[in-house]
Amino acid sequence: MPLPDTAAGREGLEALLARPGEAVVGLDFDGTLAPIVSDPERAGAHADAVPALAQLAPLVRSVAVITGRPAEQAVLLGGFADEAGLGHLTVLGHYGAQRWDAATGELHTPEAPPGLAAARAELPAVLADAGDPPGSWTEDKGQAFAVHTRRADDPEGAFAALRGPLGGLADRHGLHLEPGRLVLEIRPRGVDKGVALTAYVEETGAGAVLYAGDDLGDLAAYDAVDRLRERGVPGLLVCSGDEVPELASRADLVVRGPGQVAALLAGIAETVRRSS
């Protein structure tokens, strides 16, 4: 099992291993549990991810998958439903606005936020004014929507051309623009992975936290772990891959993508079992 590079990260890992029943393990989905693919609807958890989660989840207080996707979509693509060993798993979709609990199978979905429908209606005109870069496409997430440029003729150029206009669209309707790896997402303000993670740690009364992510949207969760550390809750920050320097530079531990994230989770589970 790889060890963190930082003292704070080592303290977080030691706390998790010493008191696993008090720990929350927070995980992004795309890029962390599931490899990045050109079509998000064809994504799926890495082959080793669910077995690793099934090993780890019974040993910790809870595992929370925190994603911008709808919770039910992450459950389906991840293969989390009815999987033995995942009773301690919660999926917080739409950055925590939506929730699915494996223990009950219940899904809680809020009403669509104000301004989203108007922004969605205005989107075609905004894209047209920006030149509607060939190959870019829109994903409707219900509580948010995203414009992807990964399949555009010029992915980076399309991303740069759309970022300003979509930021203006979000501002006009009181929403937030979240840039990611060749994707621009518009969602409600005040909803992010940091808010979701903090609320979940407080709800569960966790005494230690691990969070693993791969993209800019995970920075808010990193900030949340830093604040929890200041309050005396040890934490470990893991980065899946190094494609986003802003995230990798802040991580206590960088691993090579979803396969290595799964290996880390399985390694933690094995270490806990051996010491118990």
Helices and strands as residue ranges (DSSP letters): H 7-18, G 20-22, E 23-27, G 40-42, H 49-56, G 57-59, E 62-66, H 71-78, E 89-93, G 94-96, E 98-101, E 107-108, H 116-129, E 137-140, E 145-148, H 155-172, E 175-180, E 183-188, H 193-204, E 208-213, G 216-218, H 219-230, E 235-240, H 245-248, E 253-255, H 258-275
